[in-house]
Amino acid sequence: MKILKKNNNDILLSYYDEKIEKLLLLLEKQKEQIRFLDYGNGLEASRIAASNKKLVVSLQQLDLKIEKIEESLPGSSAVIEKTDHIFSLIDQARRNHEIIEPGMEKCLADMKQDLNQIEIKRQLHTFLHVQQGC
């Protein structure tokens, strides 16, 4: 039983390490997304958002694995230390998201405005063609 707990503890710590790596990658991508939004490049920012969604799904799957093991183990100092680090990374990701969301909404509004202008020009062009009898 003691060996199984030791093994599960090692597995849990490796899952935590994997989660930390994925969270750090998410934070990197969010910072890149923020840079694109600062330059008004909503298209690239949305591409990054799509890849971030895949990363978030991967994190959720990892959380399920972690949850199964955590239930059977008492907390150790190493586990507590890793979870503290994870929570700080998650908090940073939330703060980044608070910056990204309004930026994405602004880019979407700008794109809608551009699309409306294109549609108006197309309709005007068609109207003028009809008026000229072409």
C-alpha atoms as an extended CHARMM CRD file, in Angstrom:
* protein
*
       134  EXT
         1         1  MET       CA              0.0000000000        0.0000000000        0.0000000000  PROA      1               0.0000000000
         2         2  LYS       CA              2.8240000000        2.3920000000        0.8730000000  PROA      2               0.0000000000
         3         3  ILE       CA              4.5390000000        1.6930000000       -2.4710000000  PROA      3               0.0000000000
         4         4  LEU       CA              1.2860000000        2.3590000000       -4.3370000000  PROA      4               0.0000000000
         5         5  LYS       CA              0.8570000000        5.6980000000       -2.5500000000  PROA      5               0.0000000000
         6         6  LYS       CA              4.4590000000        6.6090000000       -3.3280000000  PROA      6               0.0000000000
         7         7  ASN       CA              3.9370000000        5.6840000000       -6.9840000000  PROA      7               0.0000000000
         8         8  ASN       CA              0.6480000000        7.6280000000       -7.1350000000  PROA      8               0.0000000000
         9         9  ASN       CA              2.3560000000       10.6080000000       -5.5260000000  PROA      9               0.0000000000
        10        10  ASP       CA              5.0630000000       10.5050000000       -8.2120000000  PROA      10              0.0000000000
        11        11  ILE       CA              2.4100000000       10.2240000000      -10.9250000000  PROA      11              0.0000000000
        12        12  LEU       CA              0.4990000000       13.1270000000       -9.3990000000  PROA      12              0.0000000000
        13        13  LEU       CA              3.6220000000       15.2760000000       -9.2830000000  PROA      13              0.0000000000
        14        14  SER       CA              4.3760000000       14.4380000000      -12.9240000000  PROA      14              0.0000000000
        15        15  TYR       CA              0.7960000000       15.4370000000      -13.8540000000  PROA      15              0.0000000000
        16        16  TYR       CA              1.2970000000       18.6990000000      -11.9800000000  PROA      16              0.0000000000
        17        17  ASP       CA              4.5440000000       19.3060000000      -13.8720000000  PROA      17              0.0000000000
        18        18  GLU       CA              2.7390000000       18.6440000000      -17.1450000000  PROA      18              0.0000000000
        19        19  LYS       CA             -0.0370000000       21.0360000000      -16.1170000000  PROA      19              0.0000000000
        20        20  ILE       CA              2.4880000000       23.7330000000      -15.2320000000  PROA      20              0.0000000000
        21        21  GLU       CA              4.1580000000       23.3220000000      -18.6510000000  PROA      21              0.0000000000
        22        22  LYS       CA              0.8120000000       23.6100000000      -20.4300000000  PROA      22              0.0000000000
        23        23  LEU       CA             -0.1850000000       26.6530000000      -18.3790000000  PROA      23              0.0000000000
        24        24  LEU       CA              3.1330000000       28.3310000000      -19.1790000000  PROA      24              0.0000000000
        25        25  LEU       CA              2.5270000000       27.6280000000      -22.8770000000  PROA      25              0.0000000000
        26        26  LEU       CA             -0.9800000000       29.0750000000      -22.5560000000  PROA      26              0.0000000000
        27        27  LEU       CA              0.4280000000       32.2110000000      -20.9230000000  PROA      27              0.0000000000
        28        28  GLU       CA              2.9770000000       32.5780000000      -23.7430000000  PROA      28              0.0000000000
        29        29  LYS       CA              0.2400000000       32.2740000000      -26.3450000000  PROA      29              0.0000000000
        30        30  GLN       CA             -1.9610000000       34.7430000000      -24.4900000000  PROA      30              0.0000000000
        31        31  LYS       CA              0.8620000000       37.2890000000      -24.4370000000  PROA      31              0.0000000000
        32        32  GLU       CA              1.3400000000       36.7660000000      -28.1610000000  PROA      32              0.0000000000
        33        33  GLN       CA             -2.3940000000       37.1970000000      -28.6430000000  PROA      33              0.0000000000
        34        34  ILE       CA             -2.3040000000       40.4510000000      -26.6830000000  PROA      34              0.0000000000
        35        35  ARG       CA              0.5500000000       41.7230000000      -28.8980000000  PROA      35              0.0000000000
        36        36  PHE       CA             -1.4580000000       40.9560000000      -32.0510000000  PROA      36              0.0000000000
        37        37  LEU       CA             -4.4890000000       42.7060000000      -30.5940000000  PROA      37              0.0000000000
        38        38  ASP       CA             -2.3530000000       45.7380000000      -29.7320000000  PROA      38              0.0000000000
        39        39  TYR       CA             -1.4580000000       45.9580000000      -33.4320000000  PROA      39              0.0000000000
        40        40  GLY       CA             -5.1030000000       45.4910000000      -34.4290000000  PROA      40              0.0000000000
        41        41  ASN       CA             -4.5080000000       42.0770000000      -35.9720000000  PROA      41              0.0000000000
        42        42  GLY       CA             -7.6730000000       40.3030000000      -34.9050000000  PROA      42              0.0000000000
        43        43  LEU       CA             -7.2480000000       37.5290000000      -37.4450000000  PROA      43              0.0000000000
        44        44  GLU       CA             -3.9650000000       36.2970000000      -35.9580000000  PROA      44              0.0000000000
        45        45  ALA       CA             -5.3210000000       36.7850000000      -32.4420000000  PROA      45              0.0000000000
        46        46  SER       CA             -8.3190000000       34.5960000000      -33.2940000000  PROA      46              0.0000000000
        47        47  ARG       CA             -6.0350000000       31.8970000000      -34.7300000000  PROA      47              0.0000000000
        48        48  ILE       CA             -4.1500000000       31.8440000000      -31.4580000000  PROA      48              0.0000000000
        49        49  ALA       CA             -7.4560000000       31.7190000000      -29.5560000000  PROA      49              0.0000000000
        50        50  ALA       CA             -8.4160000000       28.5870000000      -31.5070000000  PROA      50              0.0000000000
        51        51  SER       CA             -5.1630000000       26.8600000000      -30.5780000000  PROA      51              0.0000000000
        52        52  ASN       CA             -5.6150000000       28.0150000000      -26.9810000000  PROA      52              0.0000000000
        53        53  LYS       CA             -8.9830000000       26.2530000000      -26.8830000000  PROA      53              0.0000000000
        54        54  LYS       CA             -7.2630000000       22.9790000000      -27.7610000000  PROA      54              0.0000000000
        55        55  LEU       CA             -4.7780000000       23.5910000000      -24.9800000000  PROA      55              0.0000000000
        56        56  VAL       CA             -7.5780000000       24.2980000000      -22.5000000000  PROA      56              0.0000000000
        57        57  VAL       CA             -9.3110000000       21.0230000000      -23.4510000000  PROA      57              0.0000000000
        58        58  SER       CA             -6.0120000000       19.2340000000      -22.8600000000  PROA      58              0.0000000000
        59        59  LEU       CA             -5.7390000000       20.9030000000      -19.4450000000  PROA      59              0.0000000000
        60        60  GLN       CA             -9.2810000000       19.8100000000      -18.5770000000  PROA      60              0.0000000000
        61        61  GLN       CA             -8.4530000000       16.2100000000      -19.4730000000  PROA      61              0.0000000000
        62        62  LEU       CA             -5.3450000000       16.4130000000      -17.3370000000  PROA      62              0.0000000000
        63        63  ASP       CA             -7.4300000000       17.7950000000      -14.4530000000  PROA      63              0.0000000000
        64        64  LEU       CA             -9.6230000000       14.6940000000      -14.5810000000  PROA      64              0.0000000000
        65        65  LYS       CA             -6.5570000000       12.4700000000      -14.2510000000  PROA      65              0.0000000000
        66        66  ILE       CA             -5.2580000000       14.5890000000      -11.3890000000  PROA      66              0.0000000000
        67        67  GLU       CA             -8.6170000000       14.5250000000       -9.6200000000  PROA      67              0.0000000000
        68        68  LYS       CA             -8.7220000000       10.7090000000       -9.6250000000  PROA      68              0.0000000000
        69        69  ILE       CA             -5.3100000000       10.4390000000       -8.0070000000  PROA      69              0.0000000000
        70        70  GLU       CA             -5.7510000000       13.3550000000       -5.5750000000  PROA      70              0.0000000000
        71        71  GLU       CA             -8.7520000000       11.7200000000       -3.9510000000  PROA      71              0.0000000000
        72        72  SER       CA             -6.6560000000        8.8100000000       -2.7230000000  PROA      72              0.0000000000
        73        73  LEU       CA             -3.6250000000       10.7440000000       -1.5020000000  PROA      73              0.0000000000
        74        74  PRO       CA             -2.9750000000       12.9850000000        1.4660000000  PROA      74              0.0000000000
        75        75  GLY       CA             -1.4140000000       16.3360000000        0.6340000000  PROA      75              0.0000000000
        76        76  SER       CA              2.3600000000       16.5300000000        0.7640000000  PROA      76              0.0000000000
        77        77  SER       CA              4.4980000000       19.6390000000        0.8420000000  PROA      77              0.0000000000
        78        78  ALA       CA              5.5950000000       19.0360000000       -2.7710000000  PROA      78              0.0000000000
        79        79  VAL       CA              1.9750000000       18.7300000000       -3.9020000000  PROA      79              0.0000000000
        80        80  ILE       CA              0.9940000000       21.8850000000       -2.0070000000  PROA      80              0.0000000000
        81        81  GLU       CA              3.9100000000       23.7930000000       -3.5320000000  PROA      81              0.0000000000
        82        82  LYS       CA              2.9880000000       22.7080000000       -7.0560000000  PROA      82              0.0000000000
        83        83  THR       CA             -0.7020000000       23.5200000000       -6.5750000000  PROA      83              0.0000000000
        84        84  ASP       CA              0.2140000000       26.9940000000       -5.3040000000  PROA      84              0.0000000000
        85        85  HSD       CA              2.2970000000       27.5290000000       -8.4430000000  PROA      85              0.0000000000
        86        86  ILE       CA             -0.5490000000       26.2330000000      -10.6220000000  PROA      86              0.0000000000
        87        87  PHE       CA             -3.0510000000       28.5750000000       -8.9750000000  PROA      87              0.0000000000
        88        88  SER       CA             -0.7810000000       31.5650000000       -9.5580000000  PROA      88              0.0000000000
        89        89  LEU       CA             -0.4280000000       30.6050000000      -13.2420000000  PROA      89              0.0000000000
        90        90  ILE       CA             -4.1940000000       30.2060000000      -13.5740000000  PROA      90              0.0000000000
        91        91  ASP       CA             -4.6740000000       33.6140000000      -11.9710000000  PROA      91              0.0000000000
        92        92  GLN       CA             -2.2720000000       35.1730000000      -14.4840000000  PROA      92              0.0000000000
        93        93  ALA       CA             -4.1380000000       33.4570000000      -17.3350000000  PROA      93              0.0000000000
        94        94  ARG       CA             -7.4070000000       34.9370000000      -16.0470000000  PROA      94              0.0000000000
        95        95  ARG       CA             -5.8740000000       38.4130000000      -15.9220000000  PROA      95              0.0000000000
        96        96  ASN       CA             -4.6050000000       37.9890000000      -19.4850000000  PROA      96              0.0000000000
        97        97  HSD       CA             -8.0570000000       36.8590000000      -20.5820000000  PROA      97              0.0000000000
        98        98  GLU       CA             -9.5380000000       40.0360000000      -19.0890000000  PROA      98              0.0000000000
        99        99  ILE       CA             -7.2590000000       41.9740000000      -21.4670000000  PROA      99              0.0000000000
       100       100  ILE       CA             -7.8420000000       39.7210000000      -24.4710000000  PROA      100             0.0000000000
       101       101  GLU       CA            -11.6320000000       39.5610000000      -24.3950000000  PROA      101             0.0000000000
       102       102  PRO       CA            -12.3260000000       43.2870000000      -24.9300000000  PROA      102             0.0000000000
       103       103  GLY       CA             -9.6070000000       43.3980000000      -27.5960000000  PROA      103             0.0000000000
       104       104  MET       CA            -11.2090000000       40.5280000000      -29.4770000000  PROA      104             0.0000000000
       105       105  GLU       CA            -14.6240000000       42.1980000000      -29.2080000000  PROA      105             0.0000000000
       106       106  LYS       CA            -13.1990000000       45.4390000000      -30.6320000000  PROA      106             0.0000000000
       107       107  CYS       CA            -11.5870000000       43.5890000000      -33.5380000000  PROA      107             0.0000000000
       108       108  LEU       CA            -14.8570000000       41.8030000000      -34.2250000000  PROA      108             0.0000000000
       109       109  ALA       CA            -16.7390000000       45.1110000000      -34.2360000000  PROA      109             0.0000000000
       110       110  ASP       CA            -14.1460000000       46.6000000000      -36.6120000000  PROA      110             0.0000000000
       111       111  MET       CA            -14.4500000000       43.6210000000      -38.9360000000  PROA      111             0.0000000000
       112       112  LYS       CA            -18.2400000000       43.8900000000      -38.9250000000  PROA      112             0.0000000000
       113       113  GLN       CA            -17.9690000000       47.5820000000      -39.8020000000  PROA      113             0.0000000000
       114       114  ASP       CA            -15.5830000000       46.7790000000      -42.6640000000  PROA      114             0.0000000000
       115       115  LEU       CA            -17.9450000000       44.0920000000      -43.9060000000  PROA      115             0.0000000000
       116       116  ASN       CA            -20.8790000000       46.5120000000      -43.7960000000  PROA      116             0.0000000000
       117       117  GLN       CA            -18.9220000000       49.0700000000      -45.8180000000  PROA      117             0.0000000000
       118       118  ILE       CA            -18.0590000000       46.4420000000      -48.4150000000  PROA      118             0.0000000000
       119       119  GLU       CA            -21.7050000000       45.3770000000      -48.6300000000  PROA      119             0.0000000000
       120       120  ILE       CA            -22.8310000000       48.9970000000      -49.0520000000  PROA      120             0.0000000000
       121       121  LYS       CA            -20.2860000000       49.5240000000      -51.8480000000  PROA      121             0.0000000000
       122       122  ARG       CA            -21.4270000000       46.3250000000      -53.5460000000  PROA      122             0.0000000000
       123       123  GLN       CA            -25.0750000000       47.3630000000      -53.3430000000  PROA      123             0.0000000000
       124       124  LEU       CA            -24.2460000000       50.8350000000      -54.6480000000  PROA      124             0.0000000000
       125       125  HSD       CA            -22.2650000000       49.3500000000      -57.5100000000  PROA      125             0.0000000000
       126       126  THR       CA            -25.1870000000       47.0750000000      -58.4110000000  PROA      126             0.0000000000
       127       127  PHE       CA            -27.6550000000       49.9650000000      -58.1780000000  PROA      127             0.0000000000
       128       128  LEU       CA            -25.5400000000       52.1830000000      -60.4150000000  PROA      128             0.0000000000
       129       129  HSD       CA            -25.1930000000       49.3700000000      -62.9520000000  PROA      129             0.0000000000
       130       130  VAL       CA            -28.9660000000       48.9450000000      -63.0480000000  PROA      130             0.0000000000
       131       131  GLN       CA            -29.4890000000       52.7150000000      -63.3580000000  PROA      131             0.0000000000
       132       132  GLN       CA            -27.1170000000       52.8970000000      -66.3040000000  PROA      132             0.0000000000
       133       133  GLY       CA            -28.9140000000       50.0190000000      -67.9820000000  PROA      133             0.0000000000
       134       134  CYS       CA            -25.8910000000       47.7330000000      -68.0800000000  PROA      134             0.0000000000
